[in-house]
Amino acid sequence: MKNILILILFSAAVLPLTAAAKGGVKPADVLRTMHLVNDYFTQRHPDPTTPTFVKKERPSNLWTRGVYFEGLCALNELDPQERNIDYVTRWAQFHSFTPRNGITTRDADDYCCCQTYLQLYLDSLETAEPPRFNMHMLLPTVRCAENLITNEAVGDWTWIDAIQMGLPVLTKLSLIRHLNGEADASRYAEMGFAMYAHTRDKLAGGLLNKNEGLWWRDKDFVPPYREPNGRNCYWSRGNGWVYAALVRAMSDAMESPAVTHFEDYKADFLLMTEALLKCQRKDGFWNVSLHDQSHFGGPELTGTALFIYGMAWGVRHGILPEKPYLKIIAKTWKAMVKKCVDKDGRLGFVQGTGKEPKDSQPVTFTTEPDFDDFGLGCFLLAASEVYRLAE
């Protein structure tokens, strides 16, 4: 009886400490917020196959919608609900599991959507149900990637956003091919790393500034280009895209030996994390210009969400220490929910499309971004890792 009493008292003491260590973030609250923001979007867009129209019509498998569906897949893994599963499968089937602009495209923006197609195929294997998406239906995606396996294509990713759009497609293909028993499954991941390394080390002298741990968006932003305060221009969301891609590549590497270069990705992830820690705002957000808070200063959701997505994943997998990152993650998550989510689920402080701090300004709570989908995808990705960490 005495031992039982001691155990009860010990449990009562430990539980509040555990909650405090996680910053008081409750998984149920995170999940509720995820459904709130996602329902707001799907109610505005009840048919996932409908083309988007921002100045001109675009098919609904463009990159902005592809990023959204990455986030929706993350939500479905946590809390699979029929309406959301149906939403993503209708979209994928409508597009015949094919990249935007067809199976011969080499534009990473075009094949960003393939990340979701491949995830749907994996999900069908994991549930042990008859595969809803057989390899024949997946072949357009496979051919899309095989088209990249050329020496010429190594230099295709001339802007850092492309790393997030393309690298996870190639690592996921290697994972799937390995599951299917193919001996040369690693060739896709190897190609992905070759393209990544070219952008990092060779393009315009290398778009990753290893001295500062951050990436120039493309060749137009390497020195002598400077921000108004005289420092290098590092665009928040551009760096967020790379950070998220590293997480997704490392996740696949943990699942399959066919996904190579884990240690290379990890080294860059840690380098970026240290740099990001130094330029976070006191309110938990990051500016659109990471090294110049006077240049369109203020909170911004998409870059911030992608950074928290990566940090939460890193802590959960033991790559980042709990201190100080648990506190940072909790603080930033609470700030995002409080400042960027209204009672109906609309997201604010989302910078629209562009490539640098000045684009799609002003970024405020009430201004609408030109596309309302990719910001939600970033938010859902961050929320999914915060939820897992809070559990």
C-alpha angles and dihedrals in degrees: 000000000000091000091050091051091050090050092051092049091047092051091049090053096045100048096063090046090052091049090047091050089056091049095249093289110154120207093220091056092049092050092047090053092048092055092044095056094039094049090051089057098044092048089056090045105033093164111058092195096062113112119245120243119205106149087322138023118270130177117257093246093070117125097266091058091041090060090049091054090050086060093045091052088053090053092047091054090057099039114006109202122180095234092056094043089050091048095057096039093051089052094049094045092048089057092044089235088287130138120251109272093021141282097303097059119125095187109113090212088061096054098040086099089063089076089071094043090055093046090053090053091050091048090055089055094047094053091054089227123133101285110265089199113043125195092261090061089046094051095091088059092046092049089049090058095041088057086063094056095097133104090241092059095058089088097046096105100077095155125050095234086070090067091068093041095050116020097067090052091059096043091048091051090054090049092052095044089051091051088053090054100250114157096212096046093126093068092089094051090046090053090048092054092047090055092044093049092049091055091044100045111018113026107099088344091311126315093226111082098209091190092062099025095232138104133243108226095234141328092292092068103050115106136318080048109093140178119245091268090055097253130119118282112245113172113215101221093041089057088043091057091055092045092052092047091054090053093050093047092048091048090055091046089056089055100046137025087216089073102080137190097049092149092051092052091044092053092053091044091055092045091053093044092056091049093047092051090059096055103041116125121243091247091060098256131106124230122242085244104051097200101034117056090176092063106083090328122191138085121311125189109206101055091040092051093050091050092051090046089058097042094049090049090048094052092045091054096043094248092114124040120247089239119096097357101066090058093045093049094048093047093049095045091052091047092051093050094045098044104029107035121070125201092268095050100258115146122227135191091043114149109221125228120310142099108253144033096273095055122105092005140198098056108195138142094263101040115098118227115231090248119035098196114066094054089056090050091054091048094049092049091053092045092051092058094042088053093051091047092049091052 
